[in-house]
Amino acid sequence: MTSTPRSSAPTRVYVARLAGTSVFDPIGDEVGKVHDVVVLIPLKGAPRAVGLVVEVSGRRRVFVPLTRVTGIEPGAVITTGLVNIRRFEQRASETLVVSQLLDRVVTFRDGSGRASIEDVAIEQQRNRDWLVTKLFVRRREGGALLRRGPTLVVDVTDVVGLGPSAEQQGATSLLASLGDMKPADLADVLHDLPDDRRIEVASELDNDRLADVLEELGDEDRVAIVSSLEAGRAADVLDVMEPDDAADLVSELPESMATELLALMEPEEARDVRRLLAYDERTAGGLMTTEPIILGPEATVATALAHARRRDINPALCTMIFVARPPLETPTGRFLGVVHLQRALREPPNEPLGNFLDTDVEAVTPEDTISKVTRLLATYNNTALPVLDDNRRLLGAVSVDDVLDNLLPENWREVEDEVTDNADLRMLHG
């Protein structure tokens, strides 16, 4: 059947057509152009597209995860604006569609011959993942390309020869079988691997996935993994970690390495980590994150709910919106109060948050102990508390999961039954 590649649904995109498309931030400023699409090809199942290689000013090519792409339209790719300016470096587990898949010769599973790939379609699934679903191919006969020969669109499962050879698989095949695991479960798998294999597999994870897993691993494992990475890659991973988790990890590294990585991190991310490192780890300041949901009093319920739906927000933090005067980055202007998510759901979408603030919420100072934080969370049934300075500026928020991580013994991930020792129980009771 002869045809031309045509999208049958708005979520299907042909990559060859996407190359050269302008990439815009949320306010409409162009940040670059699409150069290529990065896919992971497992041993079984459909390949998964994970990001774009975008060419920005100065012909620098950077990686933009597809999780940060909010829309793909004819002539435009819209992103959240969160573009890593470090140069893209391809890893062994990654395949570039334009550079490596186009013109690749594949074999039809039904034995009807071979074909060369002229375009690759990626399609967004209900879970928001992008999978390679279709190939636009041109048949080959007798080993030669028929330049005017028949073309057709086939399912990606109808051909073989897309993936790397067996000797190239290494950690890739293992990662393919673990792809849908939650970060905590994947962390358990990594912990149980031999040291060399753990580092090999971890290094093949993309930055966002590796950051999530490092937040779930014990100190010894994550220090070993970060220490094995090239310094620029390690700094990129720290950039996308939660600031409090990144600070905990940096505090465990050798001083010279910690200094180097902080210098390589994005300035704003490094600033937050340095601020957190100044506090004792078992105080509110040492436990807090500097990036809760913070809005001004004029922001609407609709805006608050949109922020709460963000995938990068910790579930314990998305139940509470912190309201303050500008600036809205920590440390903020004067803290005004909080809006509980349940209350916001009962208000009209255009209602300003300032009209129904909870101004009586208990707050802590960065020097308050973990025992005080724990008692306040338990007493008032909150999942998070604001951390304020002497001028009532919001410095961050402590969430219940951060408290639990510090109350449990260091080896709690390896303990099946008794997870809380007597000392911690005594501290809970003051």
C-alpha positions as CSV (number, residue, x, y, z in Angstrom):
1,M,0.0,0.0,0.0
2,T,1.4,3.4,-1.0
3,S,0.8,6.3,1.3
4,T,2.4,9.3,2.9
5,P,2.9,9.8,6.6
6,R,-0.2,11.5,8.0
7,S,-1.2,11.9,11.6
8,S,-4.6,10.4,12.3
9,A,-4.8,11.9,15.8
10,P,-3.6,15.1,17.4
11,T,-1.3,13.2,19.7
12,R,0.6,11.5,16.9
13,V,3.7,13.3,15.6
14,Y,6.0,12.3,12.8
15,V,9.6,13.1,13.8
16,A,11.1,14.0,10.4
17,R,8.4,16.8,10.2
18,L,9.1,17.8,13.8
19,A,12.8,18.4,13.1
20,G,13.4,22.2,12.7
21,T,10.2,23.1,14.5
22,S,10.5,26.2,16.7
23,V,10.4,25.6,20.5
24,F,8.7,28.2,22.6
25,D,8.4,28.9,26.3
26,P,5.0,29.5,28.0
27,I,5.0,33.3,27.2
28,G,5.7,32.8,23.5
29,D,9.4,33.5,23.3
30,E,11.3,31.2,21.0
31,V,14.1,29.3,22.8
32,G,15.4,27.1,20.0
33,K,14.5,24.6,17.3
34,V,14.0,20.8,17.5
35,H,17.1,19.0,16.3
36,D,16.2,15.4,17.1
37,V,14.1,13.1,19.3
38,V,15.6,10.7,21.8
39,V,14.0,7.3,22.2
40,L,14.7,4.2,24.3
41,I,14.4,0.9,22.5
42,P,13.7,-2.1,24.8
43,L,14.2,-5.7,23.9
44,K,10.4,-6.2,24.0
45,G,7.6,-3.8,23.5
46,A,7.3,-0.4,21.8
47,P,10.2,2.1,21.9
48,R,9.6,5.1,24.2
49,A,10.3,8.7,23.3
50,V,11.8,10.5,26.3
51,G,12.9,13.9,25.1
52,L,13.9,16.4,22.4
53,V,17.3,17.6,21.5
54,V,16.8,21.3,21.0
55,E,19.3,23.6,19.3
56,V,19.5,26.9,21.2
57,S,21.6,30.0,20.6
58,G,25.2,29.4,19.6
59,R,24.3,26.0,18.0
60,R,24.3,24.5,21.5
61,R,22.2,21.4,21.7
62,V,20.4,20.7,25.0
63,F,18.0,18.0,26.2
64,V,14.4,18.8,26.9
65,P,12.4,15.9,28.6
66,L,9.0,15.3,26.9
67,T,7.5,15.7,30.4
68,R,8.3,19.4,30.0
69,V,6.5,19.7,26.7
70,T,3.0,21.0,27.1
71,G,2.0,21.0,23.5
72,I,3.1,20.0,20.0
73,E,1.4,21.9,17.2
74,P,2.1,22.5,13.5
75,G,5.1,24.8,13.5
76,A,5.5,25.0,17.3
77,V,6.5,23.0,20.3
78,I,5.5,24.6,23.7
79,T,7.5,23.8,26.8
80,T,7.3,24.8,30.5
81,G,10.4,26.9,29.9
82,L,12.6,24.7,32.0
83,V,15.5,24.1,29.6
84,N,18.8,22.8,30.8
85,I,21.5,24.8,29.1
86,R,24.2,22.1,29.5
87,R,25.2,20.5,26.2
88,F,23.3,17.3,25.3
89,E,25.4,14.1,25.5
90,Q,24.0,10.9,24.2
91,R,24.2,7.8,26.4
92,A,24.5,4.2,25.3
93,S,20.8,3.4,26.0
94,E,19.6,6.2,23.9
95,T,18.8,6.3,20.1
96,L,18.4,9.5,18.1
97,V,15.5,9.2,15.6
98,V,16.7,11.5,12.9
99,S,20.4,10.8,13.2
100,Q,20.2,7.0,13.7
101,L,16.8,5.5,12.8
102,L,16.0,7.3,9.6
103,D,17.4,5.2,6.7
104,R,17.9,2.2,9.0
105,V,17.0,-1.1,7.2
106,V,14.5,-3.3,9.1
107,T,13.0,-6.7,8.3
108,F,9.3,-7.4,8.2
109,R,8.2,-10.1,10.7
110,D,6.0,-11.8,8.1
111,G,9.0,-12.6,6.0
112,S,7.9,-10.3,3.1
113,G,11.3,-8.6,2.8
114,R,13.1,-5.5,4.1
115,A,12.5,-1.8,4.1
116,S,14.3,1.4,5.0
117,I,12.8,3.9,7.5
118,E,11.8,7.3,6.2
119,D,9.9,8.6,9.2
120,V,9.0,7.6,12.7
121,A,5.7,8.4,14.4
122,I,5.5,9.0,18.2
123,E,2.1,9.0,19.9
124,Q,1.1,10.2,23.4
125,Q,-0.6,7.6,25.6
126,R,-3.3,8.1,28.2
127,N,-0.6,8.0,30.9
128,R,1.2,10.9,29.1
129,D,4.1,8.7,27.9
130,W,5.2,9.0,24.3
131,L,5.6,5.7,22.4
132,V,6.9,5.0,18.9
133,T,3.8,3.5,17.2
134,K,4.2,3.8,13.4
135,L,7.0,3.7,10.9
136,F,6.8,5.2,7.4
137,V,9.0,2.9,5.3
138,R,10.1,2.3,1.7
139,R,10.4,-1.3,0.6
140,R,13.8,-2.7,-0.6
141,E,14.2,-5.5,-3.1
142,G,17.4,-7.4,-3.8
143,G,19.4,-5.4,-1.3
144,A,18.9,-2.1,-3.3
145,L,16.6,0.8,-2.4
146,L,13.8,1.3,-4.8
147,R,13.8,5.1,-4.9
148,R,10.4,5.2,-6.5
149,G,9.2,2.0,-5.0
150,P,6.3,1.4,-2.7
151,T,6.0,3.2,0.6
152,L,3.7,2.2,3.5
153,V,3.0,3.0,7.1
154,V,3.4,0.0,9.4
155,D,3.1,-0.7,13.1
156,V,6.4,-0.6,14.9
157,T,5.7,-4.2,16.0
158,D,5.6,-5.4,12.4
159,V,9.4,-5.1,11.9
160,V,12.6,-6.2,13.6
161,G,16.0,-4.5,13.6
162,L,15.2,-1.3,15.4
163,G,17.0,-2.1,18.6
164,P,20.7,-2.3,19.3
165,S,22.6,-5.5,19.0
166,A,23.0,-7.9,22.0
167,E,26.5,-6.7,22.8
168,Q,25.2,-3.1,23.1
169,Q,22.4,-4.0,25.5
170,G,24.3,-4.0,28.8
171,A,22.1,-2.3,31.4
172,T,19.6,-1.3,28.7
173,S,17.7,-4.6,28.8
174,L,17.4,-4.5,32.6
175,L,16.1,-1.0,32.5
176,A,13.6,-1.9,29.9
177,S,12.1,-4.5,32.3
178,L,12.1,-2.0,35.2
179,G,10.7,0.9,33.2
180,D,7.3,1.2,34.9
181,M,8.5,0.7,38.5
182,K,7.9,3.4,41.1
183,P,11.1,5.2,42.2
184,A,11.0,3.6,45.6
185,D,10.7,0.1,44.1
186,L,13.4,0.8,41.6
187,A,15.7,2.0,44.4
188,D,15.1,-1.4,46.2
189,V,16.1,-3.2,43.0
190,L,19.3,-1.1,42.7
191,H,20.2,-1.6,46.3
192,D,20.1,-5.4,45.9
193,L,22.4,-5.3,42.8
194,P,26.2,-5.9,43.0
195,D,28.1,-2.6,43.4
196,D,29.4,-2.4,39.8
197,R,26.0,-3.4,38.3
198,R,24.2,-0.9,40.5
199,I,26.4,1.9,39.2
200,E,26.1,0.7,35.6
201,V,22.3,0.6,35.7
202,A,21.9,3.9,37.6
203,S,24.2,5.7,35.1
204,E,21.8,4.7,32.2
205,L,18.8,6.3,33.9
206,D,17.8,9.7,32.6
207,N,18.4,12.7,34.9
208,D,14.8,13.0,36.2
209,R,14.4,9.3,36.8
210,L,17.9,9.0,38.5
211,A,17.0,12.0,40.7
212,D,13.8,10.4,41.9
213,V,15.6,7.1,42.6
214,L,18.5,8.8,44.5
215,E,15.9,10.5,46.8
216,E,14.8,6.9,47.8
217,L,18.2,5.3,48.3
218,G,20.3,5.2,51.5
219,D,23.3,7.5,51.8
220,E,25.9,4.9,51.0
221,D,24.3,3.8,47.8
222,R,23.5,7.3,46.5
223,V,27.0,8.7,47.4
224,A,28.6,5.8,45.5
225,I,26.4,6.4,42.4
226,V,26.9,10.2,42.3
227,S,30.6,9.8,42.9
228,S,30.8,7.5,39.8
229,L,29.2,10.0,37.5
230,E,31.0,12.6,35.4
231,A,30.9,15.9,37.4
232,G,28.6,17.7,34.9
233,R,26.1,14.9,34.8
234,A,26.1,14.7,38.6
235,A,25.4,18.4,38.8
236,D,22.5,18.0,36.4
237,V,21.0,15.3,38.5
238,L,21.3,17.4,41.7
239,D,19.6,20.3,39.8
240,V,16.4,18.3,39.4
241,M,16.4,16.7,42.9
242,E,14.2,18.3,45.6
243,P,16.5,20.9,47.3
244,D,16.3,19.3,50.7
245,D,17.3,15.8,49.3
246,A,20.0,17.4,47.2
247,A,21.4,19.1,50.3
248,D,21.3,15.9,52.3
249,L,23.3,14.2,49.5
250,V,25.8,16.9,49.1
251,S,26.4,16.9,52.8
252,E,27.5,13.3,52.6
253,L,30.0,13.8,49.7
254,P,33.7,14.6,50.2
255,E,34.2,18.3,50.7
256,S,36.1,18.8,47.4
257,M,33.5,17.0,45.4
258,A,30.7,18.9,47.1
259,T,32.3,22.2,46.3
260,E,32.9,21.2,42.6
261,L,29.3,20.0,42.1
262,L,27.8,23.1,43.7
263,A,29.9,25.3,41.4
264,L,28.5,23.3,38.4
265,M,24.9,23.4,39.4
266,E,22.4,26.0,38.2
267,P,23.0,29.1,40.3
268,E,19.4,29.2,41.8
269,E,19.4,25.5,42.6
270,A,22.9,25.7,44.2
271,R,21.8,28.7,46.2
272,D,18.9,26.8,47.7
273,V,21.2,23.8,48.6
274,R,23.7,26.1,50.2
275,R,21.0,27.7,52.3
276,L,19.8,24.3,53.5
277,L,23.3,23.1,54.3
278,A,23.6,25.9,56.9
279,Y,21.0,24.2,59.1
280,D,21.3,21.2,61.3
281,E,19.8,18.2,59.6
282,R,17.4,17.5,62.4
283,T,15.9,21.0,62.6
284,A,13.0,22.5,60.6
285,G,15.6,24.3,58.5
286,G,17.5,21.1,57.7
287,L,14.2,19.3,56.9
288,M,12.4,21.9,54.8
289,T,12.1,22.2,51.0
290,T,12.5,25.6,49.6
291,E,10.1,25.0,46.7
292,P,6.5,24.5,48.0
293,I,3.6,26.0,46.1
294,I,3.7,29.7,46.8
295,L,1.2,32.2,45.3
296,G,0.2,35.8,45.9
297,P,-3.2,36.6,47.5
298,E,-4.6,37.8,44.2
299,A,-4.0,34.4,42.6
300,T,-7.2,32.5,41.8
301,V,-8.4,29.1,42.9
302,A,-8.0,27.9,39.3
303,T,-4.3,28.9,39.4
304,A,-3.8,27.2,42.7
305,L,-5.3,23.9,41.5
306,A,-3.2,24.0,38.4
307,H,-0.1,24.2,40.5
308,A,-1.3,21.4,42.8
309,R,-1.7,19.2,39.7
310,R,2.0,19.6,38.7
311,R,3.7,16.2,38.6
312,D,6.9,17.5,40.2
313,I,5.1,18.5,43.4
314,N,5.4,16.2,46.4
315,P,1.9,14.8,47.3
316,A,2.4,15.9,50.9
317,L,3.1,19.5,49.8
318,C,0.3,19.8,47.2
319,T,-2.4,19.8,49.9
320,M,-1.4,23.2,51.0
321,I,-0.8,26.4,49.1
322,F,1.4,29.0,50.8
323,V,0.3,32.6,50.3
324,A,2.8,35.5,50.6
325,R,3.6,39.0,49.4
326,P,6.2,39.2,46.5
327,P,8.8,38.0,45.9
328,L,7.2,34.6,45.7
329,E,10.6,32.7,45.7
330,T,11.9,31.8,49.1
331,P,12.7,33.8,51.1
332,T,9.4,35.5,50.2
333,G,7.8,38.7,51.2
334,R,5.6,38.7,54.3
335,F,3.8,35.4,54.8
336,L,0.0,35.8,54.9
337,G,-1.3,32.3,55.5
338,V,-2.2,29.1,53.7
339,V,-5.1,27.7,51.6
340,H,-5.9,24.1,52.1
341,L,-6.6,22.1,49.0
342,Q,-9.9,20.8,50.3
343,R,-11.1,24.3,50.9
344,A,-10.0,25.5,47.5
345,L,-12.0,22.7,45.9
346,R,-15.1,24.2,47.4
347,E,-14.6,27.7,46.1
348,P,-15.3,29.2,42.6
349,P,-12.4,28.9,40.2
350,N,-12.1,32.7,39.9
351,E,-12.1,33.4,43.6
352,P,-8.9,35.1,44.9
353,L,-7.0,33.0,47.5
354,G,-6.7,36.1,49.8
355,N,-10.5,35.9,50.4
356,F,-10.3,32.6,52.4
357,L,-6.9,32.3,53.9
358,D,-6.2,30.2,57.0
359,T,-4.1,32.7,59.0
360,D,-4.0,30.6,62.2
361,V,-1.8,27.8,60.8
362,E,1.0,26.9,63.1
363,A,4.5,27.8,61.8
364,V,8.0,26.9,62.9
365,T,11.4,28.6,62.8
366,P,14.3,27.1,61.0
367,E,16.0,26.3,64.3
368,D,13.0,24.4,65.8
369,T,13.7,20.7,66.5
370,I,12.3,17.8,64.7
371,S,10.3,16.8,67.8
372,K,8.5,20.1,67.8
373,V,7.7,19.8,64.0
374,T,6.4,16.3,64.6
375,R,4.1,17.3,67.5
376,L,2.6,20.2,65.5
377,L,2.0,18.0,62.4
378,A,0.3,15.4,64.6
379,T,-1.7,17.8,66.7
380,Y,-3.2,19.8,63.8
381,N,-3.4,16.9,61.3
382,N,-1.4,18.8,58.7
383,T,0.8,17.3,56.0
384,A,3.2,20.3,55.9
385,L,4.2,23.4,58.0
386,P,5.5,26.8,57.0
387,V,9.0,27.7,58.1
388,L,9.3,31.4,58.8
389,D,12.2,33.8,59.8
390,D,12.0,36.5,62.4
391,N,10.4,38.9,59.9
392,R,7.7,36.4,59.0
393,R,9.1,35.7,55.6
394,L,8.5,32.2,54.2
395,L,11.8,30.2,54.0
396,G,10.3,26.9,53.0
397,A,8.0,24.1,54.2
398,V,8.5,20.9,56.2
399,S,6.4,18.0,54.9
400,V,5.4,14.9,56.8
401,D,7.4,12.6,54.6
402,D,10.6,14.5,55.4
403,V,9.9,14.0,59.1
404,L,9.2,10.3,58.7
405,D,12.5,9.8,56.8
406,N,14.4,11.3,59.7
407,L,12.5,9.5,62.5
408,L,13.0,6.1,61.0
409,P,16.4,4.3,61.6
410,E,18.9,4.8,58.8
411,N,18.5,1.1,57.6
412,W,14.7,1.2,57.6
413,R,14.6,0.3,53.9
414,E,16.2,-3.0,54.8
415,V,14.1,-3.8,57.9
416,E,10.9,-5.8,57.3
417,D,9.1,-5.5,60.7
418,E,10.3,-3.1,63.4
419,V,10.8,0.2,61.7
420,T,11.0,2.6,64.7
421,D,13.5,2.3,67.6
422,N,12.8,3.2,71.2
423,A,14.7,6.4,71.1
424,D,12.6,7.8,68.2
425,L,9.4,6.7,70.0
426,R,10.5,8.6,73.1
427,M,11.2,11.7,71.0
428,L,7.7,11.5,69.5
429,H,6.3,11.8,73.0
430,G,8.5,14.7,73.8
